[in-house]
C-alpha cells in the first residue's frame, strides 16, 4: 500500500508500506505484527514526471495534426478570398463615377483583408508561414505593446512590467511577436471582467538539460529570455487548460471570439523556435511562460523606404497563369489585362508546361500556383527550368510549407505572393520578377 503525508515545510513524502502477522492470539487476532515502510518519494516524482511527459507528447501530436488540418483550410479559404478581392478591386476601378457603389466595393475589399488575417492565424498555428526574421529588442516590443494596451484595456485593469532580462534580443518578426502579447492581453482582459492586474516580466535563464523537472515540457539546452505574462483573472481548470492551444476550442460565445487567439500564439512562439506553456487554476489567475532563444545580434536602424513608382506597362509579351482554380485564373487574367498585359492560361502543371513550350518565345513571366493536383508547383517549376533555364517565375499560393518555399527559392523563383493580395502587390511582384530579364 502506498501512502503519503505532508511535512511541516509543505513537502509531501510518499512511502510503500507492508505488514505481516507473525503471531496470533487464541481468538485468531494478530498478536505480533511486523511492518516495513520504504521511502518512495523520488520514485513517485519520477512517475509523475513520466506521466506529464506522455501527456505533453500526446498533446504535441494532437496539435501537429490540427496544424495540418488548419493549413488545408487556410489554402482553400485564401483561394476564395483572392477571387473575391481581385474582382472587387476591378469592379471598384470600373465604378469611378459611382461613389455609393465604390463604397460597397471598399467594404468588400476591407472584409476580405480582415478574413485574410484569420487565415494568417490558421497558417501561423500550422507553422507553415515562414517568418522574415530580424533581430528584435523584446523589451522595446513589450513597451510598444503596453502603450497600445493602455488605450485598449479598461482602466480597471492595471498594467505592470518587470523587465529584468539583461540579454533581450531575439530573432523574429516584430508584428507576429507583438500580436502574441496583444492576444494574451486581450485573453487576460476577458478573464478579468471586474478588473485586476496584467503583468509582463522578463528574465534570462539557461537551460542545461533537455528534460528538467523545472519545466513541464522538454526545452533544448541553451540561453533563453523567459517572458512571463500574468493576470489575476478567474483562472482555468485542468480540462480547459489542456485545450487552450487547440483551434476553435474556446469558452467564449461566437460573438466574443473565434477561438484562434491562443492557437495563433502557440504557432507564433514555436515558429520562432520558442516554447510556451501555461499554469492556471480556478480563482487564482493564469501565467503564460514563453521561452525565446537569445540572439547575439542587435536590431539595425530602420531605413526610410522609397516610394515605388510603377511604369505604365510591364512588357510586351504574355504572362502565363498556371493555377488549378478556374476563378483565380479568371480574376488574374482580368487584372493583368486591365493593366495592359496579355495573358495565357493553364489549368494544371502539365498543361502549363505544354503551353510554355509552345509559346515560350512570347512569354515574359509565369505566375505559378504551388498546391496543385498531380503535378505541383515545385515539380512544374523544375520541368520549366529544364526546358528554359531563364524562365521568370512568380509564385502565387494560398498555402505553401517551408520545404516547398525553400525549394522554389533555390530553383530561382524571382518573387512570391500569398493569396489573397491586392492588385498593387501583384504589379510590384511582377516588376521584381521581370527586373533581370
Secondary structure by P-SEA (a helix, b strand, c coil): cbbbbbccccbbbbbbbbbbbccccccccccbbbbbbbbaaaaaaaaaaaaaaaaaaaaaaaaaaaaaaaaaaaaaaaaaaaaaaaaaaaaaaaacccaaaaaaaaaaaaaaaaaaaaaaaaaaaaccccccccccaaaaaaaaaaaaaaacccccbbbbbbbccccccccccaaaaaaaaaaaaaaaaaacccbbbbbbbbbbbbbcccccccccccccbbbbbbbbbbbccccccaaaaacccccccccccccccccaaaaaaaaaaaaacccbbbbbcccccbbbbbbbbbbcccccccccccbbbbccccccbbbbbbcccaaaaaaaaaaaaaacccccccccaaaaaaaaaaccccccccccccccccccaaaaaaaaaaacccbbbbbbbccccaaaaaaaaaacccccccccccaaaaaaaaaaaaccc
